[in-house]
Amino acid sequence: MNIEQKGSGEAIIFIHGVVGNQQAFKYQFESLSNDYHVIKYDLLGHGTDRGENIVLSIDTLTEQLKEIYHTVGITKAHLCSLSFGNFIAGAFAFRYPDMVSSLACVGGYLAEPKTDLFQAFQRNQETFYNLDFKDWIGQYANSVIPRLLTVDEGPEKFIEYGVTMNPDVMKQIVDLFFSYPFEQELPLIEAPYFWFMGEFDQIHLDTLITLKEKVQLLTLVIASNAGHLAYRHAPNLFEDQYRQFLSLHSSTGLYLANIKKRQK
């Protein structure tokens, strides 16, 4: 299992999204390692096993995350996830509440029916067996990551990495969108949530119409001039807001906040 860790203190585990890898949060990994024990890893089917046909489910993905805890020797952590990684972090927090201090989600989404994203996933699920895999990846990328002229974001990188994935693994990921009852579990998650979105990420933002009703402790930040990868388009805002959030929900954060107060 490919794991990298750095720093000391309370743990933060970074969870990347579909077709990506552990480098997704590489800048935040380095910056936050000054004050926290930061950990990053590759999801099943996305690292050294990329291209292999493996069983990908909420069960296998949450058990992989649990194994990360055991491997690095921690019992509790803050989880910081990107897009699809939010499903994994949320499921883990629901199953193992005592192991999660807080959740941070970038570009998250819910499986809300009648939204454009729901319909896009539905079309991708229906056409999977009718298209060549490379063509299907192109369709998938263009439907869930529309090109944005306002920020440097489009489907090209997703397609580049997507074609290296095993087709059956990608099909399992799309199926998870419909089979995993995230909306039912979300109100039962006790850990505080930091949700960071880009104002131009409308296809994902539109699925969050009931988010404030579902999440008990929610900090929602919508970044200006940012898309789905909002933490990259507005890195300083993301880190500033995330550190403020951590100051409220971690002993390390409270300690750092008190130091800053004394320095003023």
C-alpha positions in Angstrom: 0.0 0.0 0.0 1.5 3.3 -1.1 1.4 5.7 1.9 3.3 8.9 2.5 3.4 10.7 5.9 5.1 13.7 7.3 5.1 15.9 10.4 3.7 15.3 13.9 0.7 16.1 16.0 -2.9 15.4 15.2 -3.4 13.4 12.0 -4.9 14.6 8.7 -5.5 12.0 6.1 -6.0 13.2 2.5 -8.3 11.2 0.2 -8.2 11.9 -3.6 -10.9 11.6 -6.1 -11.7 9.4 -9.1 -8.8 8.6 -11.5 -6.4 10.8 -9.5 -3.8 9.7 -7.0 -2.3 10.8 -3.7 -0.6 13.8 -5.3 -4.0 15.6 -5.4 -3.3 17.4 -2.2 0.5 17.6 -2.5 0.7 21.4 -1.7 -1.6 21.1 1.3 0.3 18.0 2.4 3.6 20.0 2.6 2.1 23.1 4.1 0.1 21.5 6.9 2.9 19.1 7.8 4.4 22.0 9.7 1.7 21.7 12.3 0.0 18.3 11.8 0.8 14.7 11.1 -0.3 14.5 7.4 -0.9 11.3 5.5 -1.8 10.6 1.9 -2.3 7.4 0.0 -3.7 6.0 -3.3 -7.2 4.6 -3.4 -7.7 1.0 -4.5 -7.3 0.7 -8.3 -5.6 4.1 -8.5 -2.0 3.4 -7.4 0.4 0.6 -8.2 -2.7 -1.6 -8.9 -4.0 1.0 -11.5 -5.4 -0.9 -14.5 -6.1 -4.1 -12.5 -9.6 -5.4 -12.2 -10.3 -5.3 -8.5 -13.4 -5.2 -6.3 -14.2 -1.6 -5.5 -17.0 -1.0 -3.1 -17.7 1.2 0.0 -16.7 -1.8 2.1 -13.3 -2.3 0.4 -12.6 1.4 0.3 -13.4 2.1 4.0 -11.5 -1.0 5.1 -8.5 0.3 3.1 -8.8 3.6 5.0 -9.0 1.7 8.3 -5.8 -0.2 7.4 -4.1 3.2 6.8 -4.8 4.1 10.5 -3.3 0.8 11.7 -0.3 1.0 9.4 0.7 4.5 10.5 -0.2 3.9 14.1 -3.1 6.4 14.7 -6.5 5.9 16.3 -8.1 9.2 15.2 -7.7 11.6 12.3 -9.2 14.6 10.4 -10.2 13.4 6.9 -9.8 15.8 4.0 -11.3 14.5 0.7 -11.8 15.5 -2.9 -15.0 14.9 -4.8 -15.7 11.1 -4.8 -13.3 10.8 -1.9 -16.1 12.5 0.2 -18.2 9.3 -0.2 -15.4 7.3 1.4 -14.7 9.8 4.2 -18.4 10.1 5.0 -18.9 6.3 5.0 -15.9 5.9 7.2 -17.1 8.5 9.7 -20.5 6.8 9.8 -19.1 3.4 10.4 -16.2 4.4 12.8 -17.3 7.7 14.4 -14.7 7.5 17.2 -11.9 7.4 14.6 -12.8 10.7 12.9 -12.2 14.2 14.4 -13.6 16.2 11.4 -14.3 16.0 7.7 -13.2 18.5 5.0 -14.7 18.0 1.6 -13.7 19.8 -1.6 -16.1 19.6 -4.6 -18.5 17.3 -2.9 -21.8 16.2 -4.1 -25.0 14.3 -3.2 -27.0 11.8 -5.2 -30.0 14.1 -5.5 -32.4 12.9 -8.2 -33.4 15.3 -11.0 -30.1 17.2 -10.8 -27.9 17.5 -13.9 -25.2 15.5 -12.1 -27.6 12.7 -11.3 -28.8 12.5 -14.9 -25.2 12.6 -16.1 -24.3 9.6 -14.0 -27.4 7.8 -15.1 -26.5 8.3 -18.8 -22.9 7.1 -18.1 -24.2 4.0 -16.4 -26.6 3.2 -19.2 -24.0 3.7 -22.1 -21.1 2.0 -20.4 -21.5 -1.3 -22.4 -22.4 0.5 -25.7 -19.2 2.5 -26.1 -15.5 1.8 -26.4 -13.9 2.5 -23.0 -11.9 5.5 -24.3 -15.0 7.1 -25.8 -16.9 6.4 -22.7 -14.3 8.1 -20.5 -14.5 11.1 -22.8 -18.3 11.2 -22.4 -18.0 10.8 -18.7 -15.4 13.5 -18.3 -17.3 16.0 -20.4 -20.6 15.4 -18.6 -19.3 15.7 -15.0 -16.4 18.2 -15.6 -17.6 20.7 -18.1 -15.1 23.1 -19.6 -14.9 26.4 -17.7 -13.6 29.5 -19.6 -13.4 31.5 -16.3 -10.8 29.2 -14.7 -8.3 26.7 -16.1 -10.4 23.6 -15.8 -11.6 21.1 -18.3 -12.0 17.3 -18.9 -8.6 16.7 -20.5 -6.6 15.7 -17.4 -9.5 13.4 -16.3 -9.5 11.7 -19.7 -5.7 11.4 -19.6 -5.7 9.5 -16.3 -9.1 7.9 -16.8 -8.0 5.8 -19.8 -5.4 4.2 -17.6 -8.0 2.9 -15.2 -9.5 -0.6 -15.5 -13.0 -0.3 -17.2 -14.7 -2.5 -14.6 -13.3 -0.4 -11.8 -14.8 2.8 -13.4 -18.1 1.0 -13.8 -18.1 0.1 -10.1 -17.4 3.7 -9.2 -20.4 5.0 -11.3 -22.6 2.3 -9.7 -21.6 3.4 -6.2 -23.2 6.8 -6.9 -26.6 5.0 -7.1 -26.0 2.2 -4.6 -24.4 3.9 -1.6 -27.1 5.7 0.6 -24.9 8.7 1.5 -27.9 11.0 1.8 -29.4 8.7 4.5 -26.1 8.4 6.5 -25.1 12.1 6.3 -27.5 13.3 9.0 -26.2 10.6 11.3 -22.6 11.6 11.0 -21.5 13.4 14.2 -18.2 14.8 13.1 -18.1 18.5 12.0 -18.0 19.2 8.2 -15.9 21.7 6.3 -17.3 21.9 2.8 -15.3 23.9 0.2 -16.8 24.5 -3.2 -16.1 26.7 -6.3 -18.7 29.2 -7.5 -18.4 27.9 -11.1 -18.8 24.2 -10.1 -22.5 24.5 -10.6 -23.2 20.9 -11.7 -22.0 19.7 -8.2 -23.3 22.7 -6.3 -26.8 22.0 -7.5 -26.8 18.7 -5.7 -26.3 20.4 -2.3 -29.8 21.9 -2.0 -30.5 19.9 1.2 -26.9 20.0 2.6 -27.6 22.4 5.4 -30.6 20.3 6.5 -28.6 17.1 6.5 -25.3 18.1 8.2 -25.4 18.8 11.9 -22.2 20.9 12.1 -21.4 22.5 8.8 -19.0 25.2 7.6 -19.7 25.9 3.9 -17.3 28.1 1.9 -17.9 28.9 -1.7 -14.8 30.3 -3.4 -15.1 33.0 -6.0 -13.5 32.4 -9.4 -13.1 28.7 -8.7 -14.4 25.5 -10.2 -14.6 21.8 -9.2 -10.9 21.9 -8.1 -11.6 24.9 -5.9 -8.7 24.2 -3.5 -6.3 24.6 -6.4 -8.0 27.7 -7.9 -8.1 29.4 -4.4 -5.3 27.7 -2.5 -4.7 30.5 0.1 -8.4 30.8 0.8 -8.7 27.1 1.2 -5.8 26.7 3.6 -6.8 29.8 5.6 -10.4 28.6 6.0 -9.4 25.1 6.7 -6.9 26.1 9.4 -9.6 28.2 11.0 -12.0 25.2 10.9 -9.3 23.0 12.5 -8.7 25.6 15.2 -12.2 25.0 16.3 -12.1 21.2 16.1 -8.6 20.1 17.1 -6.4 20.6 20.1 -3.5 21.4 17.7 -5.6 24.1 16.1 -6.6 25.6 19.4 -3.0 25.6 20.5 -1.8 27.4 17.3 -4.7 29.9 17.5 -3.7 30.8 21.1 -0.1 31.3 19.9 -1.3 33.8 17.2 -3.4 35.7 19.8 -0.4 36.0 22.1 1.8 37.3 19.2 -0.7 40.1 18.4 
